[in-house]
Amino acid sequence: MPPADSLIILSSATLMGLAMLGGLAAWGWSGWLRLKTRELEARSAAPEMPAIGQRIDLADLKERIRKLEAIAAGVDL
């Protein structure tokens, strides 16, 4: 059986290592939360008006619907 002094040193070193790992994990978690907060703020600060590409897609879909309604009604375009 090892002497009591070596067990105290070993357990103290283990405890300090765990404390350092816990501090590092807490620091990383805090940074990740700050990153996600910034992402959410950037997303909410975006303008409400759709982008040009989305408006073009919407206009294209409206045109297709108009053509399909005309075909259903029997009107030649």
Order of alpha helices (4+ residues) and beta strands (2+ residues): alpha-alpha
